[in-house]
Amino acid sequence: MNDSRTRLDRINTRIRNNPLLSLLIAVSTLVIGLSTFTNATRNLIDLLSGAEQRPAINGLWQAQVSYDWPNANYQERFDFAGSDTQLYGSATFTGSPNGILEGEIAGGTLRFITKTPESLGSGPTQQAIHRYQGKIAGDEIKFVMQTEGGYSAHVPVEFTAKRTGNPALQPAAN
């Protein structure tokens, strides 16, 4: 007996004769189709509803900061980068740059910490942790910075940072 049907015809016949396999293929196709449609619909709804986007804070910012000890006025610099909810970059403390740690943005609020060594005379150094929280308003960020650890207690310091430019357009620091 010579079967003139193609391989595809034979597979199709086997699937039709096996109701369980037919059901499995139909359900799988339905699940894949619904999954694709659901994701596409969710993306479209987010786009049309104006879902909250990351504020455009990447770049350079500066602030005049008066710390809570005598004659402590410094021009501080913030260099922000990141995407989505992530925030990284650097922030100066008393003019010295420090890496941003645990940075995040949620809505119009950003939070991060920096760490600096603090010394007292010739004694051992202790680590001071600076916790920053800022509220973004256009080209300004209103910050509250609280320092903990180190050799002395500090009160929260409030200041406003202003946008100074795009880091890609700034000359490299030496």
C-alpha positions in Angstrom: 0.0 0.0 0.0 1.4 3.3 -1.1 0.2 6.3 1.0 0.2 9.4 -1.2 -0.6 11.8 1.6 2.0 14.3 2.7 3.6 14.3 6.1 1.6 17.3 7.1 -1.7 15.5 6.1 -0.7 12.5 8.3 0.1 14.8 11.3 -3.2 16.7 10.8 -5.1 13.4 10.8 -3.5 12.2 14.0 -4.3 15.4 15.8 -8.0 15.2 14.6 -8.2 11.6 15.8 -6.8 12.5 19.3 -9.2 14.8 21.1 -6.9 15.3 24.1 -4.1 16.6 21.9 -6.5 18.8 19.9 -7.8 20.3 23.2 -4.2 20.9 24.5 -3.2 22.7 21.3 -6.4 24.9 21.3 -5.9 25.8 25.0 -2.2 26.6 24.4 -3.1 28.8 21.5 -5.8 30.6 23.5 -3.4 31.2 26.5 -0.6 32.6 24.2 -3.1 34.8 22.4 -4.6 36.2 25.6 -1.2 36.8 27.1 -0.1 38.8 24.1 -3.3 40.7 24.0 -3.3 41.5 27.7 0.3 42.9 27.7 -0.4 45.0 24.6 -3.6 46.3 26.2 -1.9 47.1 29.4 0.8 49.0 27.6 -1.7 50.9 25.6 -3.8 51.9 28.7 -0.6 53.1 30.4 0.3 55.2 27.4 -3.2 56.7 27.1 -3.8 57.2 30.8 -0.5 59.2 31.2 0.9 56.8 33.6 3.6 58.4 35.8 6.9 58.6 34.1 10.3 59.1 35.7 11.0 62.8 36.2 13.8 64.2 34.0 16.4 64.7 36.7 19.5 63.1 35.1 22.2 65.6 34.8 24.0 68.1 37.0 22.5 70.1 39.9 24.0 72.5 42.4 23.0 73.8 45.8 24.3 76.3 48.3 24.1 74.3 51.6 24.5 75.7 55.1 25.3 72.8 57.5 24.6 72.8 61.2 28.1 73.8 62.4 29.7 77.2 62.4 31.0 78.7 59.1 29.8 75.7 57.1 28.6 77.0 53.8 29.4 74.9 50.8 28.5 74.8 47.1 27.4 71.2 46.6 27.1 69.4 43.3 24.8 66.5 42.4 25.3 64.4 39.2 22.2 62.2 38.8 21.8 59.2 36.4 19.5 56.2 36.1 16.3 55.0 34.6 12.8 53.9 35.8 13.0 54.0 39.6 16.8 53.6 39.9 19.0 56.5 40.8 22.7 56.6 40.9 25.6 59.0 40.4 27.4 61.2 42.9 26.8 63.9 45.4 29.3 66.1 47.2 29.4 66.6 50.9 31.5 69.6 52.0 32.9 69.7 48.5 34.1 66.1 48.3 32.3 63.7 45.9 30.6 60.6 47.1 28.8 57.8 45.3 25.0 57.7 45.6 23.9 54.5 47.3 20.4 53.0 47.6 19.0 55.7 45.2 15.4 55.5 44.1 12.7 57.7 42.6 9.0 57.3 43.2 6.7 59.8 41.7 8.2 63.3 42.3 10.3 62.2 45.3 13.9 60.9 45.3 15.8 59.3 48.1 19.4 58.2 48.4 22.3 58.0 50.9 26.0 58.8 50.8 28.7 57.8 53.3 31.7 59.8 54.4 34.5 59.2 56.9 34.5 61.5 59.9 37.6 62.0 62.1 38.2 63.7 65.4 41.8 64.7 65.9 44.1 61.7 65.6 41.5 59.2 66.7 40.0 56.5 64.5 37.6 57.5 61.7 33.9 56.8 61.9 31.4 56.6 59.1 28.7 59.2 58.7 25.7 58.3 56.7 23.8 61.2 54.9 20.2 60.4 54.1 18.8 62.7 51.4 15.1 63.1 50.5 14.1 65.5 47.7 10.9 66.7 46.2 11.2 67.5 42.5 9.6 70.7 41.2 10.6 71.6 37.6 14.3 72.6 37.6 14.5 72.6 41.4 14.8 69.8 44.0 13.9 70.7 47.6 16.0 68.5 49.8 16.1 67.5 53.5 19.4 65.8 54.4 19.9 64.0 57.8 23.3 62.8 59.0 23.7 60.0 61.4 26.7 58.3 62.8 30.1 59.9 63.0 31.3 61.8 66.1 28.5 64.3 66.6 24.7 64.6 66.3 23.2 66.7 63.6 19.9 68.3 62.9 18.2 68.0 59.5 19.5 70.4 56.8 17.2 71.8 54.2 18.3 73.3 50.9 17.3 73.6 47.2 19.3 72.3 44.3 19.0 73.8 40.9 19.7 72.2 37.5 23.0 73.4 36.0 23.1 71.3 32.8 23.6 68.0 31.0 26.7 65.9 32.1 27.3 65.0 28.5 27.9 68.7 27.7 30.1 69.4 30.6 33.9 69.2 30.4 35.5 66.3 32.2 36.8 67.1 35.7 40.5 66.7 36.3 
